[in-house]
Amino acid sequence: MNQQKSIAIDNANAFKRLVSQVDEPSRIAEACNKFVGQPMLFFGGCIQPASTADILSDDLFIRIVSESDLRPASIAWDAWVEGEFLGYCHPNRVVFLSVTNQDYQVGDSQ
């Protein structure tokens, strides 16, 4: 594993710890600002079959922001998704991640 992926995984894990430990929404929003622009890597599965490239990772909805459609030609899949953290919507537990084609790696698919 290269150093960039290791940093992205560490950032994602730190972010997950943060949102699980902080109860007050205003404190979460403030704390999340330090992650904006940082790389993060998540693993998850598609939300609704073939609807979007978005994934569910643990209990976080990862909203994929991309210039192209990253969905594979499948009904359901798992993916490793690395991208730039854009922000977080606490009430809905949505992470916004800017992703390019090469950073959306499909694992298992049906």
LUMZA-674677 format. One record per atom (N, C-alpha, C): residue number from 0; residue in three letters; atom name; x, y, z. Coordinates in steps of 0.1 Angstrom, whole numbers. Atoms other than C-alpha are relative to their C-alpha. Layout:
N
[r NUM,ALA,CA,[X,Y,Z]] ...
# end
This chain:
110
[r 0,MET,N,[9,-12,0]] [r 0,MET,CA,[0,0,0]] [r 0,MET,C,[9,12,0]] [r 1,ASN,N,[-8,-12,1]] [r 1,ASN,CA,[14,34,-9]] [r 1,ASN,C,[-4,10,11]] [r 2,GLN,N,[2,-9,-11]] [r 2,GLN,CA,[17,63,15]] [r 2,GLN,C,[-13,8,-1]] [r 3,GLN,N,[12,-8,2]] [r 3,GLN,CA,[-11,83,-1]] [r 3,GLN,C,[-13,-7,5]] [r 4,LYS,N,[11,8,-4]] [r 4,LYS,CA,[-36,55,4]] [r 4,LYS,C,[0,-2,15]] [r 5,SER,N,[-1,1,-15]] [r 5,SER,CA,[-24,50,40]] [r 5,SER,C,[-5,13,7]] [r 6,ILE,N,[5,-13,-5]] [r 6,ILE,CA,[-30,87,47]] [r 6,ILE,C,[-15,1,-2]] [r 7,ALA,N,[15,-1,3]] [r 7,ALA,CA,[-65,85,31]] [r 7,ALA,C,[-8,-9,10]] [r 8,ILE,N,[7,9,-10]] [r 8,ILE,CA,[-74,55,53]] [r 8,ILE,C,[1,6,14]] [r 9,ASP,N,[-2,-6,-13]] [r 9,ASP,CA,[-60,72,84]] [r 9,ASP,C,[-10,12,2]] [r 10,ASN,N,[10,-11,0]] [r 10,ASN,CA,[-81,103,76]] [r 10,ASN,C,[-14,-5,2]] [r 11,ALA,N,[14,5,-1]] [r 11,ALA,CA,[-113,83,71]] [r 11,ALA,C,[-2,-6,14]] [r 12,ASN,N,[1,6,-14]] [r 12,ASN,CA,[-107,64,104]] [r 12,ASN,C,[-1,11,10]] [r 13,ALA,N,[1,-11,-10]] [r 13,ALA,CA,[-101,96,123]] [r 13,ALA,C,[-13,8,-1]] [r 14,PHE,N,[13,-7,2]] [r 14,PHE,CA,[-132,112,107]] [r 14,PHE,C,[-11,-9,7]] [r 15,LYS,N,[10,9,-6]] [r 15,LYS,CA,[-153,81,117]] [r 15,LYS,C,[0,1,15]] [r 16,ARG,N,[-1,-1,-15]] [r 16,ARG,CA,[-140,83,153]] [r 16,ARG,C,[-6,13,5]] [r 17,LEU,N,[5,-13,-3]] [r 17,LEU,CA,[-148,120,154]] [r 17,LEU,C,[-16,1,0]] [r 18,VAL,N,[15,-1,0]] [r 18,VAL,CA,[-185,117,143]] [r 18,VAL,C,[-6,-9,9]] [r 19,SER,N,[6,9,-9]] [r 19,SER,CA,[-190,88,166]] [r 19,SER,C,[1,5,15]] [r 20,GLN,N,[-2,-4,-14]] [r 20,GLN,CA,[-177,106,197]] [r 20,GLN,C,[-6,14,3]] [r 21,VAL,N,[5,-14,-3]] [r 21,VAL,CA,[-191,142,193]] [r 21,VAL,C,[-15,-1,-2]] [r 22,ASP,N,[15,1,0]] [r 22,ASP,CA,[-228,145,201]] [r 22,ASP,C,[-6,13,-6]] [r 23,GLU,N,[6,-13,4]] [r 23,GLU,CA,[-234,182,194]] [r 23,GLU,C,[2,4,-15]] [r 24,PRO,N,[-2,-3,14]] [r 24,PRO,CA,[-240,190,157]] [r 24,PRO,C,[9,12,-3]] [r 25,SER,N,[-8,-12,3]] [r 25,SER,CA,[-224,224,158]] [r 25,SER,C,[15,-3,3]] [r 26,ARG,N,[-14,4,-3]] [r 26,ARG,CA,[-192,209,173]] [r 26,ARG,C,[5,-9,-11]] [r 27,ILE,N,[-4,9,11]] [r 27,ILE,CA,[-192,182,146]] [r 27,ILE,C,[4,8,-13]] [r 28,ALA,N,[-2,-8,12]] [r 28,ALA,CA,[-195,208,118]] [r 28,ALA,C,[14,7,1]] [r 29,GLU,N,[-13,-7,-2]] [r 29,GLU,CA,[-166,228,133]] [r 29,GLU,C,[12,-10,-1]] [r 30,ALA,N,[-11,10,0]] [r 30,ALA,CA,[-144,197,138]] [r 30,ALA,C,[2,-6,-14]] [r 31,CYS,N,[-1,5,13]] [r 31,CYS,CA,[-151,185,103]] [r 31,CYS,C,[8,9,-10]] [r 32,ASN,N,[-7,-9,8]] [r 32,ASN,CA,[-136,216,88]] [r 32,ASN,C,[15,-3,-2]] [r 33,LYS,N,[-14,4,2]] [r 33,LYS,CA,[-101,203,94]] [r 33,LYS,C,[3,-11,-10]] [r 34,PHE,N,[-1,11,10]] [r 34,PHE,CA,[-108,174,70]] [r 34,PHE,C,[-2,5,-14]] [r 35,VAL,N,[3,-5,14]] [r 35,VAL,CA,[-119,196,40]] [r 35,VAL,C,[12,1,-8]] [r 36,GLY,N,[-11,0,9]] [r 36,GLY,CA,[-96,191,11]] [r 36,GLY,C,[10,-12,2]] [r 37,GLN,N,[-9,11,-3]] [r 37,GLN,CA,[-80,160,27]] [r 37,GLN,C,[-4,-13,-7]] [r 38,PRO,N,[4,12,6]] [r 38,PRO,CA,[-79,126,10]] [r 38,PRO,C,[-6,-10,10]] [r 39,MET,N,[6,11,-8]] [r 39,MET,CA,[-101,98,24]] [r 39,MET,C,[-3,-12,-8]] [r 40,LEU,N,[3,13,7]] [r 40,LEU,CA,[-107,62,15]] [r 40,LEU,C,[-10,-8,8]] [r 41,PHE,N,[11,8,-6]] [r 41,PHE,CA,[-139,43,22]] [r 41,PHE,C,[-3,-13,-8]] [r 42,PHE,N,[5,12,7]] [r 42,PHE,CA,[-151,8,14]] [r 42,PHE,C,[-15,-2,3]] [r 43,GLY,N,[14,2,-3]] [r 43,GLY,CA,[-188,1,10]] [r 43,GLY,C,[-7,-6,-12]] [r 44,GLY,N,[8,6,10]] [r 44,GLY,CA,[-216,-12,-11]] [r 44,GLY,C,[-10,10,-6]] [r 45,CYS,N,[10,-9,6]] [r 45,CYS,CA,[-241,5,-35]] [r 45,CYS,C,[-12,0,9]] [r 46,ILE,N,[11,-2,-8]] [r 46,ILE,CA,[-271,19,-18]] [r 46,ILE,C,[-13,-6,-5]] [r 47,GLN,N,[11,5,7]] [r 47,GLN,CA,[-299,12,-42]] [r 47,GLN,C,[5,-6,-13]] [r 48,PRO,N,[-6,6,11]] [r 48,PRO,CA,[-292,-12,-70]] [r 48,PRO,C,[0,8,-13]] [r 49,ALA,N,[-3,-7,12]] [r 49,ALA,CA,[-277,6,-100]] [r 49,ALA,C,[-5,14,-1]] [r 50,SER,N,[6,-14,0]] [r 50,SER,CA,[-292,40,-90]] [r 50,SER,C,[11,11,-1]] [r 51,THR,N,[-11,-10,0]] [r 51,THR,CA,[-260,60,-83]] [r 51,THR,C,[13,-7,4]] [r 52,ALA,N,[-13,6,-4]] [r 52,ALA,CA,[-223,55,-76]] [r 52,ALA,C,[2,2,15]] [r 53,ASP,N,[-1,-1,-15]] [r 53,ASP,CA,[-229,64,-39]] [r 53,ASP,C,[1,-13,7]] [r 54,ILE,N,[-1,13,-8]] [r 54,ILE,CA,[-220,38,-13]] [r 54,ILE,C,[-4,3,14]] [r 55,LEU,N,[3,0,-14]] [r 55,LEU,CA,[-229,30,22]] [r 55,LEU,C,[13,-7,7]] [r 56,SER,N,[-12,5,-6]] [r 56,SER,CA,[-198,26,44]] [r 56,SER,C,[-2,1,15]] [r 57,ASP,N,[4,1,-15]] [r 57,ASP,CA,[-205,14,80]] [r 57,ASP,C,[-14,7,0]] [r 58,ASP,N,[13,-7,-1]] [r 58,ASP,CA,[-233,38,89]] [r 58,ASP,C,[0,14,-6]] [r 59,LEU,N,[-1,-13,7]] [r 59,LEU,CA,[-222,67,67]] [r 59,LEU,C,[-4,-2,-15]] [r 60,PHE,N,[4,-1,14]] [r 60,PHE,CA,[-237,76,33]] [r 60,PHE,C,[11,8,-7]] [r 61,ILE,N,[-11,-7,8]] [r 61,ILE,CA,[-208,84,9]] [r 61,ILE,C,[-6,5,-13]] [r 62,ARG,N,[5,-6,12]] [r 62,ARG,CA,[-221,108,-17]] [r 62,ARG,C,[11,3,-9]] [r 63,ILE,N,[-11,-1,10]] [r 63,ILE,CA,[-199,106,-48]] [r 63,ILE,C,[-2,12,-9]] [r 64,VAL,N,[0,-12,8]] [r 64,VAL,CA,[-192,139,-65]] [r 64,VAL,C,[10,-2,-11]] [r 65,SER,N,[-9,3,11]] [r 65,SER,CA,[-177,133,-100]] [r 65,SER,C,[-5,6,-13]] [r 66,GLU,N,[4,-5,13]] [r 66,GLU,CA,[-177,147,-135]] [r 66,GLU,C,[-6,-11,-9]] [r 67,SER,N,[5,11,8]] [r 67,SER,CA,[-186,113,-149]] [r 67,SER,C,[-7,-10,9]] [r 68,ASP,N,[7,10,-7]] [r 68,ASP,CA,[-208,84,-140]] [r 68,ASP,C,[9,-12,3]] [r 69,LEU,N,[-10,10,-4]] [r 69,LEU,CA,[-187,60,-121]] [r 69,LEU,C,[-6,-14,3]] [r 70,ARG,N,[7,13,-3]] [r 70,ARG,CA,[-213,31,-117]] [r 70,ARG,C,[5,-10,-10]] [r 71,PRO,N,[-3,11,10]] [r 71,PRO,CA,[-202,-2,-132]] [r 71,PRO,C,[-13,-5,-6]] [r 72,ALA,N,[12,6,7]] [r 72,ALA,CA,[-225,-21,-156]] [r 72,ALA,C,[-4,-12,8]] [r 73,SER,N,[5,10,-9]] [r 73,SER,CA,[-239,-41,-127]] [r 73,SER,C,[-12,4,8]] [r 74,ILE,N,[11,-4,-8]] [r 74,ILE,CA,[-269,-42,-105]] [r 74,ILE,C,[4,4,14]] [r 75,ALA,N,[-5,-3,-13]] [r 75,ALA,CA,[-250,-43,-72]] [r 75,ALA,C,[15,-2,1]] [r 76,TRP,N,[-14,1,-1]] [r 76,TRP,CA,[-214,-39,-62]] [r 76,TRP,C,[6,6,13]] [r 77,ASP,N,[-8,-6,-11]] [r 77,ASP,CA,[-188,-31,-35]] [r 77,ASP,C,[11,8,-7]] [r 78,ALA,N,[-11,-8,6]] [r 78,ALA,CA,[-162,-4,-41]] [r 78,ALA,C,[9,6,11]] [r 79,TRP,N,[-9,-7,-8]] [r 79,TRP,CA,[-131,11,-26]] [r 79,TRP,C,[0,14,-7]] [r 80,VAL,N,[1,-14,6]] [r 80,VAL,CA,[-135,49,-31]] [r 80,VAL,C,[9,9,8]] [r 81,GLU,N,[-10,-10,-6]] [r 81,GLU,CA,[-107,74,-25]] [r 81,GLU,C,[-3,13,-7]] [r 82,GLY,N,[2,-13,5]] [r 82,GLY,CA,[-113,111,-29]] [r 82,GLY,C,[3,11,10]] [r 83,GLU,N,[-2,-12,-9]] [r 83,GLU,CA,[-111,146,-15]] [r 83,GLU,C,[-13,2,8]] [r 84,PHE,N,[11,-3,-9]] [r 84,PHE,CA,[-133,153,15]] [r 84,PHE,C,[-5,14,-3]] [r 85,LEU,N,[6,-13,3]] [r 85,LEU,CA,[-157,181,6]] [r 85,LEU,C,[-8,5,12]] [r 86,GLY,N,[9,-5,-12]] [r 86,GLY,CA,[-180,182,37]] [r 86,GLY,C,[-8,-12,5]] [r 87,TYR,N,[8,10,-7]] [r 87,TYR,CA,[-204,164,60]] [r 87,TYR,C,[-13,6,4]] [r 88,CYS,N,[13,-4,-5]] [r 88,CYS,CA,[-241,167,67]] [r 88,CYS,C,[-3,-9,12]] [r 89,HIS,N,[2,8,-12]] [r 89,HIS,CA,[-245,155,103]] [r 89,HIS,C,[-14,-7,1]] [r 90,PRO,N,[13,7,-3]] [r 90,PRO,CA,[-283,149,106]] [r 90,PRO,C,[-2,-12,-9]] [r 91,ASN,N,[3,11,9]] [r 91,ASN,CA,[-283,126,76]] [r 91,ASN,C,[13,-9,-2]] [r 92,ARG,N,[-13,8,0]] [r 92,ARG,CA,[-247,112,81]] [r 92,ARG,C,[5,-2,-14]] [r 93,VAL,N,[-4,0,14]] [r 93,VAL,CA,[-237,121,45]] [r 93,VAL,C,[14,6,-1]] [r 94,VAL,N,[-14,-5,3]] [r 94,VAL,CA,[-200,125,35]] [r 94,VAL,C,[0,3,-15]] [r 95,PHE,N,[-2,-4,14]] [r 95,PHE,CA,[-194,144,3]] [r 95,PHE,C,[14,-2,-4]] [r 96,LEU,N,[-13,4,5]] [r 96,LEU,CA,[-164,130,-16]] [r 96,LEU,C,[2,3,-15]] [r 97,SER,N,[-3,-2,14]] [r 97,SER,CA,[-149,143,-48]] [r 97,SER,C,[9,-11,-5]] [r 98,VAL,N,[-7,12,4]] [r 98,VAL,CA,[-138,113,-68]] [r 98,VAL,C,[2,0,-15]] [r 99,THR,N,[-3,2,14]] [r 99,THR,CA,[-121,106,-102]] [r 99,THR,C,[-2,-14,-4]] [r 100,ASN,N,[2,13,5]] [r 100,ASN,CA,[-125,76,-124]] [r 100,ASN,C,[9,-11,6]] [r 101,GLN,N,[-10,10,-4]] [r 101,GLN,CA,[-93,59,-113]] [r 101,GLN,C,[-1,-2,15]] [r 102,ASP,N,[1,1,-14]] [r 102,ASP,CA,[-102,64,-76]] [r 102,ASP,C,[-13,-7,5]] [r 103,TYR,N,[12,8,-3]] [r 103,TYR,CA,[-134,44,-78]] [r 103,TYR,C,[2,-14,-4]] [r 104,GLN,N,[-4,13,4]] [r 104,GLN,CA,[-123,8,-77]] [r 104,GLN,C,[-11,-10,5]] [r 105,VAL,N,[11,9,-2]] [r 105,VAL,CA,[-151,-18,-80]] [r 105,VAL,C,[6,-14,5]] [r 106,GLY,N,[-5,13,-5]] [r 106,GLY,CA,[-146,-50,-60]] [r 106,GLY,C,[-10,-11,-5]] [r 107,ASP,N,[10,10,3]] [r 107,ASP,CA,[-174,-76,-60]] [r 107,ASP,C,[-12,6,-7]] [r 108,SER,N,[12,-6,7]] [r 108,SER,CA,[-203,-70,-85]] [r 108,SER,C,[-9,-12,-4]] [r 109,GLN,N,[10,10,5]] [r 109,GLN,CA,[-234,-88,-96]] [r 109,GLN,C,[-7,6,-13]] 
# end
